[in-house]
Amino acid sequence: MKTIYLGMTADAIHPGIINIINEGAKHGKVLVGLLTDKAIANHKPLPILDYNQRLKVISNIKGVYKVVPQNEWSYLPNLKTYKPDAIIHGDDWKSGSLFEIRKNVIEYMASVDGEVIEIPYTLGVNSSMIIENNRTIGTTPEIRLKSLRRLINAKPLVRILESHNGLTGLIIENLSIEKNDHILEFDGMWSSSLTDSTSKGKPDIETVDTTKRLSSLVDILECTTKPVIYDADTGGKLEHFPYTVRTLERNGVSAVIIEDKTGLKKNSLFGTSVLQKQESIEGFCKKIKAGKAGQVTKDFMIISRIESFILGKTVEDALERAHAYILAGANGIMIHSKHTTGDDIFDFVRQFRLKDKVTPIVVVPSTYNHVTEQEFIELGVNIVIYANHMLRAAYPSMVKVATMILEDQNSVRASEQCMSIKSILELIPGTK
C-alpha cells in the first residue's frame, strides 16, 4: 500500500480531522506527522494538550497507521525523511499563512514523483475556533501552572509583560501581531510588586501584603489563561515562604521569583544609593529549600533573583550564588542589573552557560532596553520580562487627559485621547 502523509496539530479533534484521516485511508496507509510544541509555538498558541497527550489520542483513531513527530512548521523535513507516496491536506492552505508551505510541498513532491491530495475543507468547524472558544471559557489552575515549563521547552525565548489588573491581563491575553510568517504575542504575565503597590498608591517597600497581592492577582487569573510569574520580593520570612508557594500553586501561578536581599525592601534600581543588604548564600539557600519542601506539584518553579550587580559586586559573586541556589533546588536564575549597557548581564550569562546549559535564565531589561530579543536568544536567555511598562504607559496618559479637562473646563479635547464608550462596553465579554 501507498503511504499518505498527513501533518496535523490535533489540538482539538473534530469532524474535519476525522474526515481527512478517512480520505487519506482511501489512498493508502496514513502516516501522521504530529506537530510538536516547538513546531507550533511561533505560529499559534500552544495546544491545551501537550505532545504526549495528543500522541495518545491520535494513535488511537481508526485509520491512522503510524504517528511520527513533526519538529518543524514546514512539512518538507518529514517528507524528505519518510518519503511518503503522497501528502494529503485540506484545500484551505491555498491562501493564508500556509500558502508558501503549500508551494514548497508541491514543488518537492513533483520532484520525487509524489502526489499532493487536496480535499475540500470542512466548513463550519476548525481547531482554531474551538481553541478560541475554550479561551473564552477559561482554564484550570493545573493547565495554567504547567504552561510556563512547556513554553520554555518549546520557544527560543518566552516573552512576559507586566500586568497589575484584569484589564492589563486582557491586553496580554489577546494582543498578537503577524510578522515574517510568525505570530508575535506575549506568552504570559508578570505580577509585579512594584506596579501592584504603585497602582494602590503605596510605596514599593512590601507595604502590600501577600493577601492583598493575591486579591489583585485573582482579578487577572479570572479573565485570562496565560501563565503568571509572581514577584514575591524577598519571599518574606523563611517560615512563611512555603505557605506562599502553596497558595500560588493552588491558584495556578507557574512560578515565583524571590530576590536574595534581606531587611526592608528597597527597589533594586536605587542600587547602592540606598541601604540594601544581600542575604548570605547559606541563608538564601535555606529559603529556597523551605519553598521546595512546601511545594506540592512538580511543575511549579521557584526562580532565584540575584542582586550582586545591583549592590556593586562582581560576576564571580553572582556566579557563585547562582550555582549554589541551583544546588539548593532553584528551578531558574534571574540575573538583575541597573547598568544601561547590559555588559554585566552578558558576561554573567556567557560564563554561566559554560557550566550549566540547562537551567532557565531570566532577564529584566528595564535599564538596558536596547538589547534585542534575538540577542538574548543567541546569548542563551530563556525568559525576558518587560517588568513595569503597562503601568508606566497608563500614568502619563491619565495625567494628560486630566490636565486637558482642567485647562478646557470640558472634556471635548480630552475625549479624543480616550476610547469610545461603545468600545469600553464591548471590551469585556458579558458587558452587554
N, C-alpha and C positions, 0 to 999 in steps of 0.2 A: 504493500500500500504506500501511497504517497504521504509525505509528511507536510502538514499545513501549519505554518507558524502564526500564532495569534498573540500579540503583545497587549497586555492589559494591566491596569492598576488594581481593579477588583476591590475598590474601597466600599462599594455597595453593590450587592447582587440584585439585578432587576431583570425584567423580561428581555431587554435588549441584549444583555450579556448571554443569557440562555439561548437566544435566537442565533447569535453569531457563532456560538460553540456548535450548535446543531447544524448550521450551514457549513461550517468547516468540516464537521464529521462526514458530511455527504461526499467530500472530496478526498478524504484520507484521514490519517491519524493526527489529531490536534495536539500540537506542541505549544503549550502556553508559556510565553515569556512574561513572568510576573515582575513588574517593576518594583525595585527595592525603594526603601525610603530615600536613599541617597539619589536615586534617579529622579524621584518625584520632587524633591524639596525645593528646587529653584524654579519650579514651573507652576506648582499649585500647592495648596495646603496639604500637610501630611494627612494620610488617611487616619480615620479613627482607630482602625485595627493596624497593628504592626505587621511586618512582613511574615513572620511565622504564623500569625493568626490567619492572615489572608491566604497563605500557602495551604493551610489545613482545609479551609473552605473550598478553594478551587480544586484541590487534589481529589475531592470527594464529589465533584459534579460529573454527572454522566456525560460521556462524550469527550472528556479530557484524557488524553493518552499519557501525557507527562508534563510536569511543570519544572521550568528552569528559571533561575534569576535573570532579570534584565537589569544590568547595573548602570545603563545609560538611558537618557531620554530618547536618543536615536535608536532605531531598530537595527541599524547596519552592523554593529559589532556582533550581535547574536546571529544575524543572518549569515555572516561570514563564518562564525564558529560552528553552527549547527547545520548549515547548508540545506534548508528545507526545500521542497519542490515548489512550494507556493507560500504566499503570505496572504492572510485574509484581514480585511479591515472594513469598517463602516464607511460609507461614502461622504461622511461629514468632514473628512480630512482634506477634501478638495479645496477648502478655504480655511482661513483662520491660522492658528499657531502651528498646525501640523502640515501646512502647505509645502514648506521646503523639505520636511522629512519625507513626505509622500513622493516628491520629485526625486529625491535621492534613492528611495527604495525602488521606484520604477526603473531607474537607470541601472541600479545594481542587479535587480532580478532579470532584466533583459540581457545583461552581460553574461549571466550564467544559465540562460535559457530557462529561467524560472517564471512563475506565473504570479500576477497580482490579482487577487479576487476582491472585488468591491461589491458590497451588498448595501441595499437601501438602509439608511439609518433609522432605527426605531424611534418614531416620533412620540412626543408626549412625556418621556421619562429619560433621565440620564443621571449618571453618578454625581455630576456637579450639582444638579438641582437637589438631589437627595441630601448631599452633604451640607448644602446651604440651608436646607430646611432643618437639619439636625442642629446647626449652629444657632438658629433662632430659638430652638427648644432649650439649648444649653448643654452642659456637660456634667460629668460626675467628678467629685474630688479625686478619685483614683485615676481616671483618664487624664485629667489636667496635671496631676502630680508627676506622672510618668513622662509627660510630653517633652520636658526640657532635656532629659537624657537622650530621648530619641532624636531631638533636633541637633544636639551636639554631635551625635554619631552620623547624622545624615547630611549636615551642611558644613561647608568650609568655615563659616562664621555665623554665629547666632546673633541677631540684631535685636536689642532690647531698648525700649523707650520708657521714660518715667511716666507714671500715672498716679494722680493724687485724688481722683474721684471717679464716679461712674461715667461721667461724660468723657473724660480723657481716656478712660478704658475703652469706650465705644469707638473712639477715633482709632486707637491702636488695633482694635479688633477688626475694623472694616476697611481701613485705608490700604490700597495697593496700587502700584503702577506697573505698566509693562515697559521694559527697556531691553533692547537687544535679545529678544526672544526669551527673556526671563521675567518672571513676576517678582517684583520687589515689594516686600512688606515688612512690618515689624513682627518678630517672632514671639514676642512676649512683653511683659510689663515689669517695671522696677518700682516697687513700693518704697519710696524714699522717705527716710525720717526727716530730712531737710524740708522737702516740699510739703509733706504731710503737716509738720509743725507750722511751717510758714503759712500754709493755707488756712490754718486755725488761728493765726495771729500770735503764735507762740515762738519763743527763741529755740534755736536748734541745739538744745542742751539736755535732751531727753526729758523735757517737761511733759511731753505727751506720753503717757504710759502705754504699756502693751495692750491693755484692754481697749483704750480709745483708738489706738492704731488699728487694731483688728476690726473695730466698728467701721472705720473708713475703708479698710480692705474688703470687708464683706460687700460694701456697695459696688466695688469693682468686680468682685467674683460673681455677683448675681447677674450681671449683664454681659459677661464675656466668657470666652472658653480657652483663651491662650494661657500659657504658663506664666507664673508670677515668681519673681525673685524678691525676697523680703530683706530690707535693710534693717538689721537689728542693732546697729551701732556696736557697742562693746559686747552685747549679749546679756548685759546685766550681771547679777551675782551668779557665781558658779552654780549654786544650789537651785537657782530659778531657771537657768537656761534649758534643762531637759524638758521642763513643762512648756516653755515657749516652743520648743521643737515639736512636741506632740500636738500642741494647739494648731500650729501651722500645717502640719501633716494632715490633721483631721479636716482642715478647711481646703485641702487640695493645693497648697502652695508647694512649688517644686524645689525651692532652695532658700536657705538663709545665709546671709553674709554677715560675719562678725569681724570687727577690727581689733587688732592686738594693742589697744591702748587701755589705760586704767585711769580711774578718777573721774572728775566732772568732764562730761563730753564737750569738746570744742570742735568746730568744723575743721576738717583737715586742711582746707585751703588757707587757713590762717598760718599754717606752718609753725615755725619757731617764734613768731611774733607774739604768741600767747603761750602760757604754760600748758604743755601737753606731755604726758608721761607714757612711755611704751611699756606694756606688760612684759614680764620676763618670759623667755621661751618656755620654761618649765610651767609657769602659771597658766599661760595661754593653752598649752598642750592639755592641761588638766581640764580646762573648759571645753575644748574640742571633744575629749574623751567622754566627758559628762553628757554632752549633747548627743554623741553617738550612742551612748548607753541608753538614753531615753528614747531614741528613735525606734519607731515601730516598723516602718516599711524599709525595703532595701533601695527604693528609688529616690527617696528624699536626699538632698545634697546639703552638706554643711561646707561652706566656702570660707576660707580664711583670708582676711584682708590684711595685707602687710603695710605698715605705716613707716617703715625705715626711711624712705626717701623724704617723706613729709617732715621728719624730725632731723634731717640732715645727716643721716647715717649712710654707710657705704653699701655697695651692691653685695659685698661679701656678707654683711649682716643680713640683708634681705634674703639671700640665697640660703644661708644657714637656717633662718627661720622657716622658709618655705619647705625645705626638706624635712625639718623636724615636725612641722604641722601635718605634713602628709603621713609621716610615720605614726602620728597620733590619731589619724583617721580622717583628716580633712579630705573632701572629695574634689576640691578645686582650690586655686590660688587667685586672689585678686591683688594685683600689684598697683599701688597708687602713687601719684606724684603731682606736685603743684607746679613743676617746671614747664615752661612753654615749648621747649624743644622736643621733649619726648625721648631724648637720648638715653636717659637713665632707664626708662622702660624698655627700650630696645636692647640695651646692654643686659638687663636682667633676663629678659625672655630668651635671648640667644644663649646665655650661659646656662640657664635653667634647662633648656631643651637639649643641651649636650648630655645631661644626666637623666632627664625624665622627658620622654617623648609622648607620654600618655595623659598625664593629669591635666584637666582643663585649666586654661589661664583666662582670667577676666581682666579687661582694662576699662577705664572710665576716662575717656579723653576730653575732659572738660577744659583743661588748660592747653593741651597740645592737640587742639581740634583740627589742625591742618593735616594730620596723618589720615590717610585714606583707609577704607576698609580692606582694599586689596593689599595694602602694605601690611596690615595686621594679619591677613591670611598668610602671606609669604613669611611673616615672622614666626608664625606658629601660635597665634592667639585664637581662642575658641569662641569667646563671647565679648561683644562690645556693648557697653551700657551708655546710653545718652541720658544722663542722670537727673537733669532738672529743667529740661528745655520747655516742657509743656507749661509749667508754672511761670517760667521766665518770659515766655511768649504772651501769656494771658495778661499779666500785670500791666505792662506798658499800654496794651490795647484798651484795658478798662480805664486806666488813668486818662488816656487821650479822649475817650468818649465822655467821661465825667467832666473833664475840663471844657469840652465843647458846649455841653449843656449849661455850665455856669456862664461861659462867655456869651452865648446867644440867648440865654433865658428861654430857650425852647429846644426841641430835640430833632429839628429837621436835618441839620447837617450831621449830627451825631448818628442819626438813623442810617445814613449812608455807609457808616462803618460797621453796621450790625447785620446779623442775619435777619431775614424777614420773619414776622410772626408765624406765617404759614410754614416756613422751613423748620422753625422751632417745634411746631406742633407735629410735623411729620418726622422729626429726627428720632424720636424714641418710639419703638414699637409699642402699640397698645394705647397711645395717647388719644387717638381718635375715638 
